[in-house]
Amino acid sequence: MTLHLDDIRVRQLGECRYDSPFSELLSTKQTSPHYVAEGDRVLLEDTVSMLAKHGLPPGRVPSFEAAGPRRKIYFDPARVTAGIVTCGGLCPGLNNVIRGLVQELSVHYGVKRILGFRNGLQGLTAEHRQDTVDLTPDSVRDIHNAGGTILGSSRGGQDADEMVDTLVLRGVDVMFVIGGDGGMRAATFLSEAIRARGLEIAVVGVPKTIDNDLPFTDQSFGFQSAFARATDFISSVSVEAAASPNGVGIVKLMGRHSGFIASYAALAANGADIVLIPEVPFALGGPDGLLAHVEKHVRAKGFVVIVVAEGAGQDLIEQYGLPQHNGRGTDASGNVKLGNIGELLKETINAHLTAAGLTPTMRYLDPSYAIRSVAANAYDSVYCLRLAHAAVHAAMAGRTEVAVARWRRRFVHVPLSLMTSRRNQVDPDGDLWMSVLETTCQPAEFGAAPDRDGVRAAVFSA
């Protein structure tokens, strides 16, 4: 995907005419290793070779607008009503972002009215538009200590025009959408509907996903808290497997399309022998397949620990003819329902080791929601607060159809259209996956399986 400077420009509602409460503080600020001045930009790419390919002068090289406070703002804070909504699955740090938005709007900009829309985009429908909560610094003071979201959340899209009607009827001038890829798509549709009516309502997204699969951000908030919690389960299953005859420990972690949680958690726990992710296909059978590798581990050290992302090996579920595990249909967000790769691994490994005379002791953990419902850790708490600050600055300066993100360790404005333009995934040729291979000592790939029917027969006879 080749991007040009015009692809990365952020839409503005109009000229900024009001003095910002940060004007005096910004009067002497200049770009440094720790700050990007207003008007400066952050490069999209960060290597000499990538920049050289463009053959452009510095001012035309693809770059993001820097986030942060401006000397002049678009909205008169005394007349602003702000709205906040949380969308999609839970994620550590949602309450931290809500708290940060409310405090920045109230304390520094003097915004008097902040509405929290309940239960995701459902709260913007005609049926629920009056069911809001007034958010104040006092009401959000301690919410960062709890997981989840005080506003509630839901999946599934809503009619964009109906949501715009709600914003107009409730007098909302700036709307903050905290969500994943579905939430960012919804924010995009909402922005387009607002623009079609010629309304001056700013829409700013704060992207979140524990899968870390949104593009154009160093990491999504909540990701570090989630994989830190996942390490506890890997450590536990490692202890169980090591203490059991022919122990097999399997931990299935979230990661529908991207294996970041599995990779980072495995590196942090340092107890996994095998890591399986959606980006790297693998085969079960054959001399170089996963089952043979598992057997070698059990014979060599008496046990094996496997960390698998939920989206890994989906092709195998159908190939091995296990209809009870097949994914069917889609969820409310339009995602294809996954087959249970963890159950498939349990059955095939059990059948293979039993046939090899190594009857296994299986220890299987699927922490699922347990890693996303925790409160944000210290790192994510800071990160969420800074994202919230950046979001408020963007909205008050009249930026719209935009998300705030951290790119190359700088906070930037990213057009909403880019946040859903592709999926961030583990690069099998990148240094993260190289670190996983170095740590686990697993082969770069598990070879093709020539005998699917044989494995299927072994599974159903076990």
Secondary structure as GFF3:
##gff-version 3
##sequence-region A 1 462
A	DSSP	alpha_helix	5	8	.	.	.	ID=ss1
A	DSSP	beta_strand	11	12	.	.	.	ID=ss2
A	DSSP	beta_strand	18	19	.	.	.	ID=ss3
A	DSSP	alpha_helix	23	26	.	.	.	ID=ss4
A	DSSP	beta_strand	41	43	.	.	.	ID=ss5
A	DSSP	alpha_helix	48	54	.	.	.	ID=ss6
A	DSSP	three_ten_helix	58	60	.	.	.	ID=ss7
A	DSSP	beta_strand	63	66	.	.	.	ID=ss8
A	DSSP	beta_strand	72	73	.	.	.	ID=ss9
A	DSSP	three_ten_helix	77	79	.	.	.	ID=ss10
A	DSSP	beta_strand	81	86	.	.	.	ID=ss11
A	DSSP	alpha_helix	94	103	.	.	.	ID=ss12
A	DSSP	pi_helix	104	108	.	.	.	ID=ss13
A	DSSP	beta_strand	113	117	.	.	.	ID=ss14
A	DSSP	three_ten_helix	120	124	.	.	.	ID=ss15
A	DSSP	beta_strand	132	134	.	.	.	ID=ss16
A	DSSP	three_ten_helix	143	145	.	.	.	ID=ss17
A	DSSP	alpha_helix	160	169	.	.	.	ID=ss18
A	DSSP	beta_strand	174	179	.	.	.	ID=ss19
A	DSSP	alpha_helix	181	196	.	.	.	ID=ss20
A	DSSP	beta_strand	202	207	.	.	.	ID=ss21
A	DSSP	alpha_helix	223	242	.	.	.	ID=ss22
A	DSSP	beta_strand	247	253	.	.	.	ID=ss23
A	DSSP	alpha_helix	260	269	.	.	.	ID=ss24
A	DSSP	beta_strand	274	276	.	.	.	ID=ss25
A	DSSP	alpha_helix	290	301	.	.	.	ID=ss26
A	DSSP	beta_strand	303	309	.	.	.	ID=ss27
A	DSSP	alpha_helix	314	319	.	.	.	ID=ss28
A	DSSP	three_ten_helix	323	325	.	.	.	ID=ss29
A	DSSP	alpha_helix	341	355	.	.	.	ID=ss30
A	DSSP	beta_strand	361	365	.	.	.	ID=ss31
A	DSSP	three_ten_helix	368	371	.	.	.	ID=ss32
A	DSSP	alpha_helix	378	396	.	.	.	ID=ss33
A	DSSP	beta_strand	399	400	.	.	.	ID=ss34
A	DSSP	beta_strand	402	407	.	.	.	ID=ss35
A	DSSP	beta_strand	410	415	.	.	.	ID=ss36
A	DSSP	alpha_helix	416	419	.	.	.	ID=ss37
A	DSSP	alpha_helix	431	440	.	.	.	ID=ss38
A	DSSP	alpha_helix	452	461	.	.	.	ID=ss39
###
